[in-house]
Amino acid sequence: MKPIFKTGDLKQYRFVVQAADVAAFHGKVVHPVCSTFTLAREIEWATRQFVLEMRDDDEEGVGTFLSIDHKSPAFIDETVTITATVESLKANELICAYEAKVDNRLIATGKTGQKILPRKKLAALFNTA
């Protein structure tokens, strides 16, 4: 693992909310806004950008937690900007805080956790589950 980031380092990622991203269960739309599931996926991708640069060829990142505190909705066709910030990096564990916004409107805040592990160790863990 390459220790190339420090506390306070930032990454930004943007996505446009699509009709397929709304809150729906079993084909029925609950709310015509960005779903928690979609937001979670995009937050994980935003914070993974650090891992993609840090990991060695024989390593991979694995998520350890995700928190989402909703503040306001994101509507179809709006662009959500996720700003991820390194909160801590201890040994092989990366903790990021993030903010998701549409322009100046805060959509969500929270944190993610990821560990960078050897691919062989992950394969062994996943084969015994």
Rosetta blueprint (number, residue, H / E / L):
1 M L
2 K L
3 P L
4 I L
5 F L
6 K L
7 T L
8 G L
9 D L
10 L E
11 K E
12 Q E
13 Y E
14 R E
15 F E
16 V E
17 V L
18 Q L
19 A H
20 A H
21 D H
22 V E
23 A E
24 A E
25 F E
26 H L
27 G L
28 K E
29 V E
30 V E
31 H E
32 P E
33 V E
34 C E
35 S L
36 T H
37 F H
38 T H
39 L H
40 A H
41 R H
42 E H
43 I H
44 E H
45 W H
46 A H
47 T H
48 R H
49 Q H
50 F H
51 V H
52 L H
53 E H
54 M H
55 R L
56 D L
57 D L
58 D L
59 E E
60 E E
61 G E
62 V E
63 G E
64 T E
65 F E
66 L E
67 S L
68 I L
69 D E
70 H E
71 K L
72 S L
73 P L
74 A L
75 F E
76 I L
77 D L
78 E L
79 T E
80 V E
81 T E
82 I E
83 T E
84 A E
85 T E
86 V E
87 E E
88 S E
89 L E
90 K E
91 A L
92 N L
93 E E
94 L E
95 I E
96 C E
97 A E
98 Y E
99 E E
100 A E
101 K E
102 V E
103 D L
104 N L
105 R E
106 L E
107 I E
108 A E
109 T E
110 G E
111 K E
112 T E
113 G E
114 Q E
115 K E
116 I E
117 L E
118 P E
119 R H
120 K H
121 K H
122 L H
123 A H
124 A H
125 L H
126 F H
127 N H
128 T H
129 A L
